[in-house]
Structure formats: structure tokens, C-alpha cells
Amino acid sequence: MSDRPSDSEGVDRPDAVPSATPGGIKSVGGTGASPATTGGGIEGWHAHLYYATPEERAVAAEIREAIAALFPAAMLGRWRDQPVGPHPMAMYQVPFTPELLPALLPWLALNRRGLTVLVHPETGRQRADHSAHALWLGAVLPLKLDSLPE
């Protein structure tokens, strides 16, 4: 028998939730894992909402208005009606702080109304943030990762 806990262990344990450690670094699951030991911290997040048709742009506008009303601390980026950077289609981005993630991410999941949404952290590693660290709601789009620095 292994000393390693099973995947289901820790679900109901109090030490399975993040806890503060000296210096404000979060420890996860009592393991001692922290941003410093797992590859760095997250400075912020971006959500990219993609649209292809005038109808989808109208939906994106309604979602944008709702984000502005419900999450006033989130910033609303410019409309990009043409592909830009690594993004293969029209979109706008919503930069937001890590504190908003627990509320904004589930809201986007339930209210994206069929649009594809890319959510990624800002760690200073743009290519990894848009690929290995990316969260997709809806279809996964083929990003032009070679346009991003390592």
C-alpha cells in the first residue's frame, strides 16, 4: 500500500483548503505547495470573449454590459473586430485581478451564451499563459502562439 493519499482523500479535510503561511504565500492542501514552489505567482487574469458574426458581436456586447454592471473592478478592453496578436478571430478582453476570479469565472461559464471564452493568468510568461495555463469555455481556438514571447 502506498503512503500517497488517494485522489478522493482530502476532499472533506480542513487542511485541504488554502491556508496562509508566513509572508502571505498560500499553501494548498497542507502540502506546502505555494506560488513560490510551483512556478511563480499570478499577477492578474484576462478573459477574451470571441465573436464571428454581427449577431455574436451583439451577444458579446450584452455580456460586456453585464460584466461592467456586476464586476465594476474588471476592466473592459477595446473591441478588436479583426484578429490581433495570437487571437484568430474578433474579440475583446477583460483584464481582472486575482480576487475577482472566484466570482467572474463561474459567471462567465454560465453566461457566455454560446461564445467561446479564453481565460488565462498573467504570470509574465505570455506563451505559457495562452497555452499551458489557459482555461477554455466553449471551443478551443487555434491561437498563433509563435506571435508571443516565450
C-alpha positions in Angstrom: 0.0 0.0 0.0 1.3 3.4 -0.9 1.8 6.3 1.6 0.5 8.6 -1.1 -3.1 9.7 -0.5 -5.8 8.7 -3.0 -7.4 11.2 -5.3 -10.5 11.4 -3.1 -8.6 11.9 0.2 -8.6 15.4 1.4 -11.9 16.4 -0.1 -13.5 16.9 3.4 -10.3 17.6 5.3 -10.0 21.1 6.8 -6.3 21.1 5.7 -7.3 20.7 2.0 -8.2 24.4 1.7 -5.7 27.1 1.1 -4.1 28.4 4.3 -1.9 31.4 4.9 1.8 30.9 5.5 4.5 33.4 6.6 4.8 36.1 4.0 1.2 35.8 2.8 2.0 32.9 0.4 -0.8 30.4 0.1 -0.3 26.8 0.9 -2.6 24.3 -0.8 -3.9 21.2 0.9 -1.4 21.3 3.7 1.3 20.2 1.2 3.5 23.3 1.5 2.9 24.0 -2.2 2.8 27.7 -2.9 3.3 30.0 -5.9 6.9 30.3 -5.0 7.4 26.5 -5.2 5.1 25.8 -8.1 6.5 28.2 -10.7 5.5 31.7 -9.8 2.6 33.9 -8.9 -0.4 35.2 -10.8 -0.5 39.0 -11.2 -3.9 39.1 -12.8 -6.2 37.4 -15.3 -7.5 38.1 -18.8 -10.8 36.8 -20.3 -11.1 37.0 -24.1 -14.6 36.8 -25.5 -14.6 35.8 -29.2 -17.3 36.5 -31.8 -17.6 35.9 -35.5 -20.9 37.3 -36.7 -22.8 40.6 -36.2 -25.2 38.5 -34.1 -22.4 37.1 -31.9 -21.0 40.7 -31.5 -24.4 41.8 -30.2 -24.3 39.0 -27.7 -20.8 39.9 -26.7 -21.9 43.5 -26.2 -24.7 42.3 -23.8 -22.3 40.2 -21.9 -19.9 43.1 -21.8 -22.6 45.4 -20.3 -23.4 42.8 -17.7 -19.7 42.4 -16.7 -19.5 46.2 -16.3 -22.5 46.2 -14.1 -21.8 43.1 -12.0 -18.0 43.3 -11.8 -17.1 47.1 -11.8 -13.5 46.3 -10.8 -13.0 44.4 -14.1 -11.5 46.5 -16.9 -13.1 46.3 -20.4 -10.6 46.2 -23.2 -11.1 47.5 -26.7 -13.2 45.8 -29.3 -11.0 44.0 -31.8 -13.1 43.3 -34.9 -10.2 41.8 -36.7 -7.7 39.1 -35.4 -4.9 40.6 -33.4 -1.8 39.0 -31.9 -2.3 35.3 -31.2 -6.1 35.6 -31.4 -7.5 34.1 -34.6 -10.8 36.0 -34.6 -12.6 39.1 -33.4 -12.7 39.6 -29.6 -12.4 41.9 -26.7 -10.5 41.2 -23.5 -11.4 41.7 -19.8 -8.4 42.1 -17.6 -9.2 41.5 -13.9 -7.5 40.9 -10.6 -7.0 37.5 -8.9 -9.6 38.4 -6.3 -12.3 38.5 -9.0 -11.6 35.0 -10.4 -13.8 33.1 -7.9 -16.8 35.1 -8.9 -16.2 36.1 -12.5 -15.1 32.7 -13.9 -18.2 30.8 -12.9 -20.3 33.7 -14.0 -18.7 33.6 -17.5 -19.1 29.8 -17.6 -22.9 30.2 -17.0 -23.4 33.3 -19.0 -21.2 33.1 -22.1 -24.3 32.4 -24.2 -22.5 30.1 -26.7 -19.5 32.4 -27.2 -16.0 31.0 -26.8 -14.1 32.4 -23.9 -10.4 32.1 -23.2 -9.4 32.8 -19.6 -5.7 32.9 -18.8 -3.4 34.1 -16.0 -0.9 36.8 -16.2 2.4 35.3 -14.9 4.8 37.2 -17.2 5.1 34.1 -19.5 2.8 35.1 -22.3 3.1 31.9 -24.4 2.6 29.6 -21.5 -0.3 31.8 -20.2 -2.1 31.5 -23.5 -1.4 27.7 -23.9 -0.4 25.6 -20.9 -2.1 27.8 -18.4 -5.2 28.5 -20.5 -8.8 27.8 -19.5 -11.3 27.5 -22.3 -15.1 27.9 -22.1 -16.5 26.5 -25.3 -14.5 25.6 -28.3 -10.7 25.7 -28.1 -9.4 28.0 -30.8 -6.1 27.6 -32.5 -4.0 30.5 -31.2 -1.0 31.9 -33.1 1.4 31.1 -30.2 4.5 31.9 -32.3 3.5 35.5 -32.1 4.0 35.5 -28.4 7.3 35.7 -26.5 8.4 32.6 -24.5 
